[in-house]
Amino acid sequence: MKNHERDTAVVSGQPRGPLYVHIPGFAASLASQGYSKTSIAYRCWLARALDQWMQQRRMPLDDFSEERIEQFLRNRSRRYSKQSADRPTLLSFLRQLQESRAIKPRLIPSEMSPLGNLQADFAQYLTEQRGLRPATVKQYLFHTRRFLTERFGNGVLALGELKTQDISRCLLRQARAVSPNTAQRMTVALRNLFRFLHQRGDIATNLADSVPATASWSLAGLPKYLSPRQIELVLKACKQDGPVALRDRAILLLLARLGLRAGEVVHMTLDDIDWEAGELTVRGKGGRQDKLPLPKDVGQSLAKYLQRVRPQCACRRVFIRSMAPHRGLAESSAIVYVVRTALRRAGINAVAGGAHLLRHALATAMLRKGASLTEIGKILRHQLPKTTAIYTKVDMAALRSLAQPWPGGEA
């Protein structure tokens, strides 16, 4: 008998602690998320062990916090080896009790740091006053935290001492290590931060105008893409009948046939598919919604995934994690992982491996088949014509036909 099975009997015979009455609800939640009976039994045993630990120390329910979880795990490590699922399990139990208002959320000291408080206020400003989406807010917080940490370290945030030289030094260091696009995003994030700090009175001068521009010339590069043959190799490599393979093939077809962005695939819901009309609602940037025709092979792949292998859960997202907890894919990085895995499986060594690789492949294939830039822009849902213009650089054969002979050169 395993240790946790042997100790379950001991724990169940002891007085009940403050968490005991909430454990059945936790078990039901785990079952709804697709955890196996064995996983649920272990997680409930862990919750009962924590319950007894709190009972022995006469801790009330309101004392259940992240700090108490850490103390319990340190105490437990003297008898048992650490399991990777222990901390996430107890944290999810804590979140469930907080969401049900059984206990009040508590801030741990690290969340009450000056930088943490500043970032919380900045996030509220970006959301409520600027109307930015959560993904953009998260990006701005990442870049501004990096800047403030480089400037002040773990010390006091003396915001009034910020100078233009601090901005220039930080951007120069980052520009050597990141792409031009990332450097541009950082400058935008810093401008928003300085407007916020000036509006709040933390800095006397608005330093937003002191943030230097990052050079990134329009149409300077070539879009990276796959050839039609490579696209078919990638799709062919996902023709197995396993749950993950069926899900990944549906994702890859959406990218390759409709040119969807990674975020659009992640946030697609069951309500976005109109099977009778053969249409798909795509929720793009800036809250924009478009309807696209659903190609036959895409529809068949989606139906196969939904009918055969998609886990049963309350989540309305189309694409669900294959392992418990069964919920929608968290971020666009999950789609990037699917693409990179498919490329590796097909034996293709691509420089870039994101969803845009297949999006660019669709655009270049359409261009070479005679589609106009306007038609390509409509399929890719570009807001500006200049965004589509990058694909003219790919059709080298068409460009050569327009080139004039060099004076004095060969005819």
KAQUITA-V579520 format. One record per residue. N is the residue number from 1. PHI is phi in radians with two decimals (none if undefined). NEAR is the number of other C-alpha atoms within 12 Angstrom. D_LAST is the distance of its C-alpha to the last C-alpha in whole Angstrom. Layout:
# KAQUITA-V579520
n = [N | N]
phi = [PHI | PHI]
near = [NEAR | NEAR]
d_last = [D_LAST | D_LAST]
This chain:
# KAQUITA-V579520
n = [1 | 2 | 3 | 4 | 5 | 6 | 7 | 8 | 9 | 10 | 11 | 12 | 13 | 14 | 15 | 16 | 17 | 18 | 19 | 20 | 21 | 22 | 23 | 24 | 25 | 26 | 27 | 28 | 29 | 30 | 31 | 32 | 33 | 34 | 35 | 36 | 37 | 38 | 39 | 40 | 41 | 42 | 43 | 44 | 45 | 46 | 47 | 48 | 49 | 50 | 51 | 52 | 53 | 54 | 55 | 56 | 57 | 58 | 59 | 60 | 61 | 62 | 63 | 64 | 65 | 66 | 67 | 68 | 69 | 70 | 71 | 72 | 73 | 74 | 75 | 76 | 77 | 78 | 79 | 80 | 81 | 82 | 83 | 84 | 85 | 86 | 87 | 88 | 89 | 90 | 91 | 92 | 93 | 94 | 95 | 96 | 97 | 98 | 99 | 100 | 101 | 102 | 103 | 104 | 105 | 106 | 107 | 108 | 109 | 110 | 111 | 112 | 113 | 114 | 115 | 116 | 117 | 118 | 119 | 120 | 121 | 122 | 123 | 124 | 125 | 126 | 127 | 128 | 129 | 130 | 131 | 132 | 133 | 134 | 135 | 136 | 137 | 138 | 139 | 140 | 141 | 142 | 143 | 144 | 145 | 146 | 147 | 148 | 149 | 150 | 151 | 152 | 153 | 154 | 155 | 156 | 157 | 158 | 159 | 160 | 161 | 162 | 163 | 164 | 165 | 166 | 167 | 168 | 169 | 170 | 171 | 172 | 173 | 174 | 175 | 176 | 177 | 178 | 179 | 180 | 181 | 182 | 183 | 184 | 185 | 186 | 187 | 188 | 189 | 190 | 191 | 192 | 193 | 194 | 195 | 196 | 197 | 198 | 199 | 200 | 201 | 202 | 203 | 204 | 205 | 206 | 207 | 208 | 209 | 210 | 211 | 212 | 213 | 214 | 215 | 216 | 217 | 218 | 219 | 220 | 221 | 222 | 223 | 224 | 225 | 226 | 227 | 228 | 229 | 230 | 231 | 232 | 233 | 234 | 235 | 236 | 237 | 238 | 239 | 240 | 241 | 242 | 243 | 244 | 245 | 246 | 247 | 248 | 249 | 250 | 251 | 252 | 253 | 254 | 255 | 256 | 257 | 258 | 259 | 260 | 261 | 262 | 263 | 264 | 265 | 266 | 267 | 268 | 269 | 270 | 271 | 272 | 273 | 274 | 275 | 276 | 277 | 278 | 279 | 280 | 281 | 282 | 283 | 284 | 285 | 286 | 287 | 288 | 289 | 290 | 291 | 292 | 293 | 294 | 295 | 296 | 297 | 298 | 299 | 300 | 301 | 302 | 303 | 304 | 305 | 306 | 307 | 308 | 309 | 310 | 311 | 312 | 313 | 314 | 315 | 316 | 317 | 318 | 319 | 320 | 321 | 322 | 323 | 324 | 325 | 326 | 327 | 328 | 329 | 330 | 331 | 332 | 333 | 334 | 335 | 336 | 337 | 338 | 339 | 340 | 341 | 342 | 343 | 344 | 345 | 346 | 347 | 348 | 349 | 350 | 351 | 352 | 353 | 354 | 355 | 356 | 357 | 358 | 359 | 360 | 361 | 362 | 363 | 364 | 365 | 366 | 367 | 368 | 369 | 370 | 371 | 372 | 373 | 374 | 375 | 376 | 377 | 378 | 379 | 380 | 381 | 382 | 383 | 384 | 385 | 386 | 387 | 388 | 389 | 390 | 391 | 392 | 393 | 394 | 395 | 396 | 397 | 398 | 399 | 400 | 401 | 402 | 403 | 404 | 405 | 406 | 407 | 408 | 409 | 410 | 411]
phi = [none | -1.23 | -1.01 | -1.23 | -1.25 | -1.16 | -1.34 | -1.05 | -1.12 | -1.14 | -1.10 | -1.16 | -1.56 | -1.64 | -0.99 | -1.41 | -1.70 | -1.22 | -1.63 | -0.96 | -1.21 | -1.67 | -1.16 | -1.02 | -1.15 | -1.13 | -1.10 | -1.12 | -1.12 | -1.10 | -1.12 | -1.20 | -1.61 | 1.58 | -1.22 | -1.27 | -1.07 | -1.14 | -1.13 | -1.12 | -1.07 | -1.15 | -1.14 | -1.23 | -1.06 | -1.12 | -1.12 | -1.18 | -1.11 | -1.12 | -1.02 | -1.18 | -1.07 | -1.22 | -1.13 | -1.13 | -1.75 | 0.98 | -1.56 | -1.37 | -1.04 | -1.13 | -1.48 | -1.23 | -2.67 | -1.10 | -1.10 | -1.17 | -1.06 | -1.09 | -1.10 | -1.10 | -1.16 | -1.13 | -1.13 | -1.21 | -1.14 | -1.27 | -1.94 | -2.20 | -1.29 | -1.24 | -1.92 | -1.08 | -1.51 | -1.10 | -1.12 | -1.01 | -1.09 | -1.24 | -1.16 | -1.18 | -1.09 | -1.08 | -1.08 | -1.10 | -1.19 | -1.22 | -1.17 | -1.46 | 1.12 | -1.19 | -2.36 | -1.54 | -1.06 | -2.15 | -1.57 | -1.47 | -0.92 | -1.10 | -1.37 | -1.79 | -1.21 | -0.98 | -1.17 | -1.10 | -1.14 | -1.09 | -1.16 | -1.11 | -1.18 | -1.13 | -1.09 | -1.11 | -1.09 | -1.12 | -1.36 | -1.48 | -1.65 | -1.64 | 1.20 | -1.42 | -1.34 | -0.95 | -1.12 | -1.21 | -1.04 | -1.05 | -1.15 | -1.11 | -1.11 | -1.08 | -1.20 | -1.25 | -1.10 | -1.07 | -1.10 | -1.17 | -1.18 | -1.10 | -1.36 | -1.96 | 1.08 | -1.68 | -1.49 | -1.23 | -1.46 | -1.47 | -1.08 | -1.15 | -1.60 | -1.10 | -2.27 | -1.08 | -1.13 | -1.07 | -1.16 | -1.08 | -1.09 | -1.11 | -1.17 | -1.13 | -1.12 | -1.22 | -1.09 | -1.34 | -1.93 | -2.16 | -1.30 | -0.99 | -1.12 | -1.15 | -1.10 | -1.09 | -1.10 | -1.16 | -1.10 | -1.11 | -1.08 | -1.18 | -1.06 | -1.13 | -1.09 | -1.22 | -1.10 | -1.12 | -1.12 | -1.20 | -1.09 | -1.46 | 1.57 | -1.32 | -2.26 | -1.30 | -2.02 | -1.27 | -1.46 | -1.04 | -1.28 | -1.57 | -1.36 | -1.21 | -1.32 | -1.80 | -1.20 | -2.72 | -1.33 | -1.09 | 1.09 | -1.31 | -2.02 | -1.80 | -1.19 | -1.50 | -2.66 | -1.86 | -1.34 | -0.95 | -1.13 | -1.15 | -1.06 | -1.17 | -1.12 | -1.11 | -1.20 | -1.14 | -1.23 | -1.93 | -1.63 | -1.23 | -1.73 | -1.20 | -0.98 | -1.19 | -1.12 | -1.15 | -1.13 | -1.14 | -1.13 | -1.11 | -1.11 | -1.12 | -1.17 | -1.09 | -1.24 | -1.40 | -1.59 | -1.99 | 1.16 | -1.22 | -1.43 | -1.03 | -1.11 | -1.19 | -1.24 | -1.04 | -1.62 | -1.17 | -1.99 | -1.08 | -1.28 | -1.38 | -1.74 | -1.81 | -1.18 | -1.17 | -1.47 | 1.16 | -2.21 | -2.23 | -1.50 | -1.91 | -1.74 | -1.74 | -1.16 | 1.13 | 1.34 | -1.22 | -2.17 | -2.31 | -1.89 | -2.12 | -1.14 | -1.66 | -1.01 | -1.03 | -1.19 | -1.18 | -1.07 | -1.13 | -1.17 | -1.09 | -1.08 | -1.11 | -1.15 | -1.16 | -1.40 | -1.73 | -2.24 | -1.10 | -1.06 | -1.36 | -2.81 | -1.37 | -1.16 | -1.61 | -1.09 | -1.21 | -1.77 | -2.03 | -0.95 | -1.31 | -1.95 | -1.11 | -1.31 | -1.38 | -2.57 | -1.08 | -0.98 | -1.28 | -2.51 | -1.09 | -1.06 | -1.14 | -1.23 | -1.04 | -1.11 | -1.06 | -1.14 | -1.13 | -1.13 | -1.15 | -1.11 | -1.11 | -1.15 | -1.50 | 1.30 | -1.84 | -1.74 | -1.67 | -1.15 | -2.01 | -2.25 | -1.59 | -1.09 | -1.18 | -1.07 | -1.39 | -1.12 | -1.15 | -1.09 | -1.09 | -1.12 | -1.18 | -1.15 | -1.10 | -1.09 | -1.29 | -1.62 | 1.78 | -1.22 | -1.41 | -1.10 | -1.11 | -1.13 | -1.13 | -1.07 | -1.19 | -1.15 | -1.45 | 1.05 | -1.31 | -1.43 | -2.12 | -1.02 | -1.14 | -1.16 | -1.37 | -1.08 | -1.02 | -1.32 | -1.15 | -1.29 | -1.40 | -1.43 | -1.12 | -1.07 | -1.19 | -1.19 | -1.14 | -1.19 | -1.65 | -1.25 | -1.62 | -1.03 | -1.34 | -0.97 | 1.51 | -1.53 | -1.24 | -1.28]
near = [8 | 13 | 16 | 25 | 20 | 14 | 22 | 25 | 16 | 17 | 27 | 21 | 14 | 18 | 19 | 26 | 29 | 29 | 36 | 30 | 18 | 27 | 31 | 20 | 21 | 33 | 32 | 21 | 28 | 30 | 25 | 22 | 28 | 27 | 29 | 20 | 17 | 17 | 23 | 28 | 25 | 28 | 37 | 39 | 33 | 40 | 43 | 39 | 38 | 42 | 37 | 30 | 31 | 29 | 23 | 18 | 17 | 17 | 19 | 22 | 28 | 21 | 24 | 37 | 33 | 28 | 20 | 27 | 30 | 20 | 19 | 31 | 30 | 19 | 18 | 21 | 15 | 11 | 13 | 17 | 15 | 16 | 16 | 11 | 19 | 29 | 28 | 20 | 33 | 36 | 26 | 27 | 38 | 34 | 23 | 27 | 28 | 21 | 13 | 15 | 15 | 22 | 22 | 18 | 20 | 21 | 14 | 16 | 14 | 14 | 15 | 14 | 17 | 23 | 29 | 24 | 19 | 26 | 31 | 21 | 21 | 34 | 32 | 22 | 25 | 28 | 21 | 14 | 17 | 18 | 16 | 23 | 21 | 19 | 20 | 23 | 31 | 23 | 25 | 34 | 35 | 24 | 31 | 35 | 32 | 25 | 33 | 31 | 24 | 21 | 27 | 20 | 15 | 17 | 14 | 16 | 26 | 19 | 30 | 20 | 19 | 29 | 23 | 23 | 16 | 24 | 33 | 23 | 19 | 30 | 36 | 23 | 16 | 25 | 24 | 14 | 13 | 17 | 16 | 23 | 20 | 23 | 28 | 26 | 31 | 35 | 35 | 29 | 34 | 39 | 29 | 34 | 41 | 34 | 28 | 31 | 29 | 22 | 19 | 19 | 14 | 21 | 22 | 19 | 22 | 26 | 31 | 27 | 20 | 22 | 31 | 25 | 24 | 23 | 16 | 16 | 12 | 14 | 16 | 13 | 16 | 18 | 27 | 25 | 31 | 33 | 25 | 24 | 15 | 26 | 33 | 24 | 22 | 37 | 36 | 23 | 25 | 31 | 26 | 16 | 17 | 17 | 25 | 26 | 30 | 34 | 40 | 44 | 41 | 39 | 46 | 46 | 38 | 42 | 38 | 42 | 35 | 43 | 38 | 42 | 36 | 38 | 30 | 37 | 42 | 34 | 32 | 31 | 25 | 25 | 17 | 26 | 27 | 20 | 20 | 10 | 15 | 19 | 21 | 31 | 27 | 36 | 26 | 25 | 23 | 18 | 13 | 14 | 16 | 24 | 23 | 26 | 24 | 27 | 21 | 18 | 22 | 33 | 29 | 22 | 30 | 33 | 24 | 23 | 31 | 26 | 17 | 19 | 27 | 34 | 30 | 28 | 27 | 20 | 24 | 23 | 27 | 36 | 43 | 40 | 31 | 27 | 21 | 25 | 29 | 28 | 29 | 32 | 33 | 21 | 24 | 26 | 19 | 26 | 39 | 30 | 22 | 37 | 42 | 28 | 28 | 37 | 33 | 21 | 20 | 22 | 16 | 24 | 18 | 23 | 14 | 21 | 28 | 33 | 41 | 32 | 36 | 44 | 39 | 40 | 34 | 36 | 47 | 37 | 29 | 32 | 29 | 24 | 16 | 16 | 21 | 21 | 30 | 24 | 19 | 35 | 29 | 23 | 31 | 38 | 31 | 26 | 18 | 15 | 19 | 16 | 22 | 32 | 27 | 27 | 37 | 32 | 23 | 28 | 25 | 16 | 13 | 16 | 14 | 13 | 10 | 10 | 10 | 12 | 11 | 8 | 7 | 7 | 7 | 7 | 7]
d_last = [87 | 85 | 86 | 85 | 87 | 90 | 90 | 89 | 93 | 94 | 92 | 93 | 97 | 97 | 97 | 94 | 92 | 90 | 87 | 89 | 89 | 86 | 84 | 85 | 82 | 80 | 80 | 79 | 76 | 75 | 76 | 74 | 71 | 71 | 72 | 74 | 78 | 78 | 76 | 78 | 81 | 80 | 79 | 82 | 84 | 82 | 83 | 87 | 87 | 85 | 88 | 91 | 89 | 90 | 93 | 94 | 93 | 95 | 91 | 91 | 88 | 87 | 87 | 84 | 81 | 78 | 80 | 83 | 80 | 79 | 82 | 83 | 80 | 81 | 85 | 84 | 82 | 85 | 86 | 82 | 79 | 76 | 74 | 71 | 72 | 75 | 74 | 72 | 74 | 77 | 75 | 74 | 78 | 78 | 75 | 77 | 80 | 79 | 77 | 80 | 82 | 84 | 84 | 82 | 79 | 79 | 77 | 77 | 77 | 73 | 72 | 74 | 73 | 71 | 68 | 69 | 70 | 68 | 65 | 67 | 68 | 64 | 63 | 66 | 64 | 60 | 62 | 64 | 63 | 59 | 59 | 57 | 57 | 58 | 55 | 54 | 57 | 57 | 54 | 55 | 59 | 57 | 55 | 58 | 60 | 58 | 58 | 61 | 62 | 60 | 62 | 65 | 66 | 69 | 71 | 72 | 69 | 69 | 67 | 68 | 67 | 63 | 61 | 57 | 57 | 58 | 55 | 52 | 53 | 54 | 50 | 49 | 50 | 49 | 45 | 45 | 46 | 45 | 42 | 41 | 42 | 45 | 46 | 45 | 48 | 50 | 50 | 50 | 53 | 55 | 54 | 57 | 59 | 60 | 60 | 63 | 64 | 64 | 66 | 68 | 69 | 69 | 66 | 67 | 63 | 61 | 58 | 56 | 54 | 54 | 52 | 48 | 45 | 43 | 39 | 37 | 34 | 33 | 30 | 30 | 30 | 29 | 32 | 33 | 34 | 34 | 32 | 34 | 35 | 37 | 38 | 40 | 41 | 43 | 45 | 45 | 47 | 49 | 51 | 54 | 57 | 59 | 59 | 57 | 54 | 55 | 55 | 52 | 50 | 51 | 50 | 46 | 46 | 46 | 44 | 41 | 42 | 43 | 41 | 45 | 45 | 48 | 50 | 50 | 51 | 54 | 56 | 55 | 59 | 60 | 61 | 57 | 56 | 57 | 57 | 58 | 56 | 53 | 52 | 52 | 53 | 51 | 52 | 49 | 49 | 52 | 54 | 51 | 52 | 49 | 50 | 47 | 48 | 49 | 47 | 49 | 48 | 49 | 52 | 53 | 52 | 54 | 57 | 58 | 58 | 60 | 62 | 63 | 62 | 62 | 65 | 68 | 69 | 69 | 66 | 63 | 60 | 58 | 57 | 60 | 61 | 62 | 65 | 67 | 68 | 66 | 64 | 61 | 58 | 58 | 55 | 51 | 51 | 53 | 50 | 48 | 50 | 50 | 46 | 46 | 48 | 46 | 43 | 45 | 47 | 44 | 42 | 40 | 39 | 38 | 37 | 39 | 42 | 43 | 43 | 40 | 38 | 39 | 39 | 35 | 34 | 36 | 33 | 30 | 31 | 32 | 29 | 27 | 29 | 28 | 31 | 31 | 31 | 35 | 36 | 35 | 37 | 40 | 40 | 40 | 42 | 40 | 42 | 39 | 36 | 34 | 36 | 34 | 30 | 30 | 29 | 26 | 24 | 25 | 23 | 20 | 18 | 19 | 17 | 14 | 14 | 14 | 12 | 10 | 7 | 8 | 9 | 8 | 6 | 4 | 0]
